[in-house]
C-alpha cells in the first residue's frame, strides 16, 4: 500500500475534538508533535510537499497537497484507506461515487463526477477531495487533494465574529492565540496594528506578513 508521510499519519491519529480540535494551543501543539513546522504566516504549517492552513475559532484545518496527478491520487487514496481501516472510529458517507477503492488510473476518475468523501467520529468531521488540473482565471490550478478536519458541533453557516474575544486575545491571549488571531478573516486594522507591535517576534512577524498581503491586495487563505 502507498505510504503517507508520517506527519499526515500522525495528524489523522489525533483528529478529534478533545485533542487536535480542542483550542488554539492544542491545535498548534498537536501539529508540532505530528511533525508539522509552523510558517511565518498565521495559521500555516508545512512538511515536505504538504501544507496546512488552520484557524482557531473554531479550531479547524485544511491540508493541501498538489503535484503530479497520479501521485496526488495515490496520496488521496492512502488517506481514505487510513480512515477506512479504523471503522470502529469513523462513520463513512458520500453523496457521490465512493472513489476510495479505485485504482489511480481507473476510468471512472474522468467518467464520474467526483464528490467529497466524509467521515465522522469523536466529535470531528473529516472531508477529503481530489481533483485534476483545472483553469483558474488566467492561471492553472494543479492536480491537488484537500483534506479538511473540523469539529462536528460547528453550525453549517459558521460561528459569528466575536469582537470582544478578539480584543481580549490581542491584549492577553497566549502567543499561539495571538499568532492565530493575526490571520482571522476581516480582522480590524487597529487590532492588526497591536499585533504588529507584539513583543513576541512570531506574532509581530505574522502580523507584518499579513499587512504586506493586505497592502498588495492579496489575501487568499489557500494561495
Long-range contacts (C-beta under 8 A, 24 or more apart in sequence): 1-78, 1-81, 2-74, 2-75, 2-77, 2-78, 3-78, 4-75, 4-78, 4-79, 4-82, 5-47, 5-48, 5-49, 5-50, 6-35, 7-34, 7-35, 7-36, 7-47, 7-50, 8-47, 8-50, 8-63, 8-75, 8-79, 9-82, 10-34, 10-35, 11-36, 11-63, 11-149, 12-79, 12-82, 12-83, 15-122, 15-124, 15-126, 15-149, 16-121, 16-122, 16-123, 16-124, 17-122, 17-123, 17-124, 17-151, 17-152, 17-153, 18-122, 18-123, 20-59, 20-61, 20-124, 20-149, 21-58, 21-59, 21-60, 21-123, 21-124, 21-149, 21-150, 21-151, 22-59, 23-56, 23-59, 24-56, 24-57, 24-59, 24-173, 24-174, 24-176, 24-177, 24-180, 25-174, 25-176, 25-177, 26-59, 27-54, 27-56, 27-59, 27-61, 27-180, 28-54, 28-176, 28-179, 28-180, 31-61, 38-179, 38-202, 40-205, 40-206, 40-209, 41-183, 41-206, 41-209, 41-210, 42-179, 42-180, 42-181, 42-182, 42-183, 42-206, 42-207, 42-209, 42-210, 43-179, 43-180, 43-183, 43-221, 44-183, 53-221, 53-222, 54-180, 55-180, 55-183, 55-184, 56-176, 56-177, 56-180, 56-181, 57-159, 57-162, 57-165, 57-180, 57-184, 58-150, 58-151, 58-154, 58-159, 59-151, 60-148, 60-149, 60-150, 60-151, 60-154, 61-148, 61-149, 62-146, 62-147, 62-148, 62-149, 62-222, 63-145, 63-146, 63-147, 63-148, 63-149, 64-144, 64-145, 64-146, 64-147, 64-222, 65-144, 65-145, 66-142, 66-143, 66-144, 66-145, 67-142, 67-143, 67-144, 68-143, 69-132, 69-133, 69-143, 70-104, 70-105, 72-130, 72-143, 72-144, 72-145, 73-104, 73-109, 73-130, 73-143, 74-104, 75-145, 76-128, 76-130, 76-145, 77-102, 77-104, 79-128, 79-145, 79-147, 80-117, 80-128, 83-119, 83-126, 83-128, 89-121, 89-122, 90-119, 90-120, 90-121, 90-126, 91-119, 91-120, 91-121, 92-117, 92-118, 92-119, 93-118, 93-119, 93-120, 94-118, 120-152, 123-151, 123-152, 123-153, 124-149, 124-150, 124-151, 124-152, 125-149, 125-150, 125-151, 125-152, 161-186, 163-188, 166-191, 167-191, 170-194, 170-195, 175-200, 175-202, 175-203, 178-203, 179-203, 179-206, 182-206, 182-207, 182-210, 183-210, 183-221, 185-221
